[in-house]
Amino acid sequence: MNEARKRPKSRWYHSLTWRLLLLFWALLFFTASSGYFLAVWNRAAPEPKPVAEPIRRTLQPLLEDPATFLSLQPGRLLAGDYRVAARVLESGQQKLMLDDFLGERYSQTLLRFLNYDKTMQMPLDDRLLIGPFELGGNKVLITRPLQAQEWQDQAKAERELTRARAWTILSGSLVIAILLGIWLIRPIRRLSAATREIAEGSAEPHLAKLPQRRDEIGELARSLAQTAKDLATSRDAQRRLLSDVSHELRSPMARMQVALDLTDAAADDRHMQQLRRDTERLNSIIERILSLSKLENGLVSLNREDVHVGQLVTQLVDDIHYANAELGQRLQQHDGDWPVLQTDPELLRMILENLVRNALHYTEGPVELDYHSVGNQHRIAIRDHGQGVAPELLEKLFEPFYRGDPSRTHKSGVGLGLALSQRAATVLGGELSAFNRDEGGLEVVLLLPHY
């Protein structure tokens, strides 16, 4: 709280919201401007070219006669479609004369053309400008309407220029969009990676320079860094508490168990027998709660080794049969190609044993253990032939302390077996699920990945 009070208040221009608004406004302005300039520049700029030989052969004989040359006036029809556009007479002082229509619209272009040293031609809207032709210091410019081929050439040049400008605008917009995307996405990706680091237990996620920013992303990065520290402190405190509780509960329970074993009481003393059963039950509950806490806090480290799952299941069946022959006779291990997995044998046995005992305690028929390989996963199934579970309660089976319907049997536990198995399956990289079978009964499936 003190750090929050001391942190200087960000100015409006540090706000990511305002920056995004300005950036989007600039992008829209750029797009609109591009469209405007593309519309304005959609015509190819005319370029002068040397006069075509057919035009030269047509005009040259007419313009070689001085009398004819001096008689030319702007607007006069010279031959065919050729018409005089402008002239300059050299008679003591230079005198410029322009066609009224052309002079009003293209005076600068005509003057520039008159200053050329060589005779050139250039499209000028719907006509072709040719010149200058010079004789004795006098100059003239000639025009004629564009022919069909010249119209096509001009239209093609305009299309090519428009296409080039459009690609330029699109490329520029793409570059701007990429830079904008990188500017926006990089910090988000960094925050996402930092969140994963925190989920994996890191107290100091790598945030680069994000906490130094003074906008909303900077505030989020600082909050994330503080959250990582708080979570690490909480985890450490929980682990210490777990260790203390483990020691403080196990020690008196062990002494009580020893005291009961040393007590000289009659074998048929039902009070002592009840006390022993309650002590064992309480010790089992403590062990399950501590195991569940260790799994949830990541205190269990995997000890991977080659495990023949078929042999492990056979040993589990034998152990249950040895402890209780009646329960053991209900277990049926299907023959099959049981795999050899690289996994933790203790965690895998704990999962299977919890699932098998849960099925035995809640049903009275046979319990089947089966294996199949499905795609890139190992599928181990435990099936019973009981009444199944209400569909709305299937998801609750794996919640800690959920006991289903304890009135069905006096052997129901405290509701930690399936929760503990699910956490252990997650530690092994697998998943646990349950569903009702069409022919009746519940099937719990353990999926483990191929390694």
C-alpha positions in Angstrom: 0.0 0.0 0.0 2.9 2.4 0.8 4.5 1.7 -2.6 1.1 2.5 -4.3 0.9 5.8 -2.4 4.5 6.8 -3.3 4.2 5.9 -7.0 3.9 9.1 -9.0 0.6 9.6 -10.9 0.9 8.9 -14.6 0.3 11.8 -16.9 -2.4 11.5 -19.6 0.2 11.0 -22.4 1.6 8.0 -20.5 -1.8 6.3 -20.8 -2.0 3.4 -23.2 -5.6 4.2 -23.9 -4.7 7.6 -25.3 -1.7 6.2 -27.2 -3.9 3.7 -28.9 -6.5 6.3 -29.7 -3.8 8.5 -31.3 -2.3 5.6 -33.1 -5.6 4.5 -34.6 -6.5 8.0 -35.5 -3.1 8.4 -37.2 -3.7 5.1 -39.1 -7.2 6.2 -40.2 -5.8 9.5 -41.3 -3.0 7.8 -43.2 -5.5 5.5 -44.9 -7.9 8.4 -45.8 -5.0 10.5 -47.1 -3.7 7.6 -49.1 -7.1 7.2 -50.8 -7.2 10.9 -51.5 -3.7 11.1 -53.0 -4.4 8.0 -55.0 -7.5 9.6 -56.5 -5.6 12.8 -57.3 -2.6 11.0 -58.8 -4.5 8.5 -60.7 -3.3 9.9 -64.0 0.2 9.2 -65.3 2.3 12.3 -65.6 3.0 12.9 -69.3 6.6 12.6 -70.4 8.0 14.2 -73.6 9.3 11.7 -76.2 11.2 12.2 -79.5 8.8 12.8 -82.3 7.6 9.7 -84.1 8.9 9.4 -87.7 5.4 9.4 -89.4 4.6 12.7 -87.7 7.9 14.2 -88.7 7.4 13.1 -92.3 3.9 14.7 -92.3 4.9 18.0 -90.8 8.4 18.6 -92.0 7.6 19.5 -95.7 5.0 22.0 -94.6 7.2 23.7 -92.1 10.3 24.1 -94.3 8.7 26.9 -96.4 9.5 30.3 -94.7 6.4 32.0 -96.1 4.1 29.2 -94.8 6.0 29.1 -91.5 5.6 32.9 -90.9 1.9 32.7 -91.8 1.1 30.3 -89.1 -1.3 31.6 -86.4 -2.3 29.8 -83.1 -5.5 27.9 -83.7 -4.9 27.6 -87.5 -5.5 24.1 -89.1 -2.2 23.1 -90.7 -3.0 19.8 -92.4 -5.5 17.1 -91.6 -6.0 17.2 -87.8 -2.8 19.1 -87.1 -3.4 22.6 -85.6 -1.1 25.3 -84.5 -0.9 25.6 -80.7 1.6 28.4 -80.1 4.4 30.3 -81.9 7.3 32.7 -81.1 8.3 35.3 -83.8 11.8 36.7 -83.8 11.3 40.1 -85.3 13.5 42.6 -83.4 11.9 41.4 -80.2 10.5 38.1 -79.2 6.7 37.9 -79.5 4.8 34.9 -78.0 1.3 33.9 -79.3 -0.8 31.1 -77.8 -4.0 29.3 -78.8 -6.7 30.8 -76.6 -8.1 27.5 -75.4 -4.7 25.8 -74.8 -3.1 28.9 -73.5 -5.7 29.2 -70.8 -5.2 25.6 -69.6 -1.7 24.7 -70.5 0.3 27.9 -70.7 3.2 26.6 -68.5 3.5 23.4 -70.5 3.5 25.3 -73.8 6.2 27.7 -72.6 8.3 24.8 -71.3 7.9 23.0 -74.7 9.0 26.1 -76.6 12.3 26.1 -74.7 13.2 22.5 -75.7 16.3 22.2 -78.0 14.8 19.2 -79.8 11.5 18.5 -81.3 9.4 16.3 -78.9 5.9 15.0 -78.5 3.8 14.6 -75.4 0.1 13.6 -74.7 -1.8 16.5 -73.3 -5.2 15.2 -72.2 -7.1 14.4 -75.4 -4.5 15.7 -77.8 -0.8 15.3 -78.7 1.5 18.3 -78.4 4.4 18.4 -80.9 7.3 20.8 -81.1 9.0 23.1 -81.2 9.7 23.4 -84.9 12.2 26.2 -85.6 12.9 28.2 -88.7 15.0 31.4 -88.7 14.6 31.9 -85.0 10.8 31.4 -85.2 9.2 28.6 -83.3 5.8 26.9 -83.4 4.0 24.1 -81.5 1.6 21.8 -83.2 -1.3 19.7 -81.8 -3.6 17.0 -83.0 -6.2 14.7 -81.4 -4.9 11.5 -79.9 -5.4 8.4 -82.0 -6.8 5.1 -80.8 -3.5 3.5 -80.1 -2.2 6.5 -78.3 -5.3 6.5 -76.1 -4.6 2.9 -75.3 -1.0 3.6 -74.5 -1.9 6.5 -72.2 -4.6 4.4 -70.4 -2.1 1.6 -69.9 0.5 3.9 -68.5 -2.1 5.4 -66.1 -3.2 1.9 -65.0 0.4 0.9 -64.3 1.1 4.0 -62.4 -2.1 3.6 -60.4 -1.2 0.0 -59.6 2.3 1.0 -58.5 1.0 3.7 -56.2 -1.6 1.4 -54.8 1.0 -1.3 -54.0 3.2 1.4 -52.4 0.3 2.5 -50.2 -0.6 -1.0 -49.3 3.0 -1.9 -48.5 3.4 1.2 -46.4 0.2 0.4 -44.5 1.4 -3.2 -44.0 4.7 -2.1 -42.5 2.9 0.4 -40.2 0.5 -2.3 -39.1 3.3 -4.8 -38.4 5.2 -2.2 -36.4 2.0 -1.3 -34.5 1.3 -5.0 -33.9 4.8 -5.7 -32.6 4.5 -2.7 -30.3 1.2 -3.9 -28.9 1.8 -7.7 -28.9 5.3 -7.9 -27.5 4.5 -6.7 -24.0 1.4 -8.9 -24.0 3.4 -12.0 -24.9 5.9 -11.1 -22.2 3.1 -10.8 -19.6 1.7 -14.1 -20.8 5.1 -15.8 -20.4 5.5 -14.2 -17.0 2.1 -15.5 -16.0 3.2 -19.1 -16.9 6.4 -18.6 -14.9 4.4 -17.6 -11.9 2.1 -20.7 -12.4 5.2 -22.8 -12.4 6.3 -21.3 -9.0 8.6 -18.5 -10.0 8.8 -15.7 -7.5 10.6 -13.3 -9.9 9.1 -13.7 -13.4 11.1 -12.2 -16.3 9.2 -9.0 -17.2 12.1 -7.2 -18.9 11.5 -3.4 -18.7 7.7 -3.6 -18.5 7.5 -2.5 -14.9 9.3 0.7 -15.8 6.6 1.8 -18.1 4.2 4.4 -16.9 1.1 3.3 -18.7 -1.5 0.6 -18.0 0.9 -2.2 -19.1 3.5 -1.0 -16.7 0.9 -1.0 -13.9 -0.1 -4.5 -14.8 3.5 -5.7 -14.9 4.2 -4.2 -11.4 1.0 -5.8 -10.1 2.1 -9.1 -11.6 5.6 -8.9 -10.1 4.0 -8.2 -6.7 1.6 -11.0 -7.0 4.4 -13.4 -7.8 6.2 -12.4 -4.6 3.0 -12.7 -2.5 2.2 -16.1 -4.0 5.8 -17.3 -3.3 5.5 -16.1 0.3 2.1 -17.8 0.7 3.5 -21.1 -0.7 6.5 -21.0 1.6 4.2 -20.3 4.6 1.9 -23.1 3.5 4.8 -25.5 3.1 6.1 -24.7 6.5 2.7 -25.1 8.0 2.3 -28.5 6.2 5.6 -29.6 7.6 4.7 -28.5 11.1 1.3 -30.1 11.0 2.8 -33.3 9.6 5.2 -33.5 12.5 2.7 -32.4 15.2 0.0 -34.8 14.1 2.1 -37.8 13.3 4.0 -37.8 16.5 1.1 -38.1 18.9 -0.7 -40.5 16.6 2.3 -42.8 16.5 2.5 -42.7 20.3 -1.2 -43.5 20.6 -0.8 -46.4 18.3 2.2 -47.8 20.3 0.3 -47.3 23.5 -2.7 -49.2 22.2 -0.5 -52.0 21.0 1.2 -52.3 24.4 -2.1 -52.1 26.3 -2.9 -55.4 28.0 -6.6 -55.6 27.1 -8.8 -58.6 26.3 -9.2 -59.4 22.6 -12.9 -59.1 22.9 -12.8 -55.7 24.6 -15.0 -53.9 22.1 -14.0 -50.4 23.5 -10.3 -51.1 22.8 -11.1 -52.5 19.4 -13.2 -49.4 18.5 -10.4 -47.2 19.8 -7.8 -49.0 17.6 -10.1 -48.7 14.5 -10.7 -45.0 15.1 -7.0 -44.4 15.6 -6.1 -46.2 12.4 -8.9 -44.3 10.6 -7.7 -41.0 11.9 -4.1 -41.8 11.0 -5.3 -42.7 7.4 -7.2 -39.4 7.1 -4.1 -37.4 8.2 -1.9 -39.2 5.7 -4.4 -38.6 2.9 -4.8 -34.9 3.7 -1.0 -34.5 3.9 -0.5 -36.3 0.6 -3.2 -34.2 -1.1 -1.5 -31.0 0.2 1.9 -32.1 -1.0 0.5 -32.8 -4.5 -1.3 -29.5 -4.7 1.8 -27.6 -3.6 4.2 -29.3 -5.9 6.2 -31.0 -3.1 6.1 -34.4 -4.7 9.0 -35.0 -7.0 8.7 -37.7 -9.7 11.0 -40.7 -9.6 10.6 -42.0 -13.1 11.6 -45.6 -13.9 10.5 -48.5 -16.1 7.2 -49.8 -14.6 5.5 -52.9 -16.0 1.9 -51.8 -15.4 0.5 -55.4 -15.8 2.8 -56.6 -13.0 1.9 -53.6 -10.8 -1.8 -54.3 -11.2 -1.3 -58.0 -10.5 0.6 -57.2 -7.3 -2.1 -54.8 -6.3 -4.8 -57.5 -6.8 -2.7 -60.0 -4.8 -2.2 -57.5 -1.9 -5.9 -56.7 -1.7 -6.8 -60.5 -1.8 -4.2 -61.1 1.0 -5.7 -58.4 3.2 -9.3 -59.4 2.4 -10.0 -62.5 0.4 -13.6 -61.6 -0.2 -12.7 -58.3 -1.8 -9.8 -59.8 -3.8 -12.1 -62.4 -5.4 -14.2 -59.6 -6.9 -11.2 -58.1 -8.8 -10.8 -59.2 -12.4 -7.6 -58.2 -14.3 -8.2 -58.5 -18.1 -5.5 -60.1 -20.1 -3.9 -57.8 -22.6 -0.7 -56.1 -23.8 -0.1 -54.2 -20.6 2.7 -51.6 -21.3 6.0 -50.7 -19.7 5.9 -47.0 -18.8 8.5 -44.5 -17.8 6.7 -43.2 -14.7 6.6 -43.0 -10.9 5.6 -46.4 -9.6 4.4 -45.2 -6.2 2.2 -42.5 -7.6 0.8 -44.9 -10.2 0.1 -47.6 -7.6 -1.6 -45.0 -5.3 -3.9 -43.9 -8.1 -4.9 -47.4 -9.1 -5.3 -48.6 -5.5 -7.6 -45.6 -4.6 -9.7 -46.2 -7.7 -10.0 -50.0 -7.0 -10.8 -49.6 -3.3 -13.3 -46.9 -4.1 -15.1 -49.3 -6.6 -15.0 -52.2 -4.1 -16.4 -50.2 -1.3 -19.3 -48.6 -3.2 -20.4 -51.7 -5.2 -20.9 -55.4 -4.5 -20.3 -56.9 -7.9 -17.0 -57.6 -9.8 -14.5 -54.8 -10.5 -12.6 -55.0 -13.8 -9.2 -53.6 -14.6 -8.5 -53.2 -18.3 -5.9 -51.6 -20.6 -6.0 -50.2 -24.2 -3.7 -48.0 -26.2 -5.6 -45.1 -27.7 -3.7 -43.0 -30.2 -0.7 -41.5 -28.3 -2.2 -42.3 -24.9 -2.3 -45.3 -22.5 -5.9 -45.9 -21.2 -6.3 -47.8 -18.0 -9.9 -48.4 -17.0 -11.5 -49.5 -13.7 -15.1 -50.6 -14.2 -17.7 -51.7 -11.7 -21.2 -53.1 -12.0 -23.0 -50.9 -9.5 -25.8 -48.4 -9.9 -23.5 -45.7 -11.4 -23.6 -42.0 -10.4 -26.1 -39.3 -11.2 -24.8 -37.4 -14.2 -24.9 -34.1 -12.4 -22.6 -35.6 -9.7 -19.9 -37.0 -11.9 -17.8 -33.8 -11.8 -18.0 -33.7 -8.0 -16.5 -37.1 -7.6 -13.0 -35.6 -7.8 -13.7 -32.8 -5.3 -12.0 -33.2 -1.9 -14.2 -34.5 0.9 -17.1 -35.3 -1.5 -18.5 -38.7 -0.4 -21.2 -39.3 -2.9 -24.0 -41.1 -1.0 -22.4 -42.4 2.2 -25.7 -44.0 3.2 -25.2 -46.7 0.6 -22.4 -48.4 2.6 -20.9 -48.1 6.0 -17.4 -48.4 4.4 -17.4 -45.0 2.7 -14.4 -42.9 3.5 -13.9 -39.2 3.9 -13.9 -38.3 0.2 -10.2 -37.9 -0.5 -9.3 -41.0 -2.5 -10.5 -39.8 -6.0 -9.3 -36.2 -5.3 -5.9 -37.5 -4.4 -5.8 -39.7 -7.5 -6.7 -36.9 -9.8 -3.9 -34.7 -8.4 -1.5 -37.5 -8.7 -2.6 -38.2 -12.3 -1.9 -34.5 -13.1 1.6 -34.8 -11.6 2.2 -37.8 -13.9 1.1 -35.7 -16.9 -2.2 -37.6 -17.4 -5.8 -37.0 -16.6 -8.6 -38.8 -14.8 -12.3 -39.0 -15.8 -15.4 -40.9 -14.9 -18.6 -41.7 -16.8 -21.6 -44.0 -16.5 -21.5 -47.1 -18.7 -24.5 -47.8 -21.0 -24.8 -51.3 -19.6 -24.7 -50.1 -16.0 -22.0 -49.2 -13.6 -19.3 -46.6 -13.3 -16.0 -46.5 -15.3 -13.1 -44.4 -14.2 -10.4 -43.9 -16.9 -6.8 -43.0 -16.3 -5.1 -41.6 -19.4 -1.3 -41.4 -19.5 0.8 -40.0 -22.3 3.4 -42.0 -24.3 6.9 -41.0 -23.4 
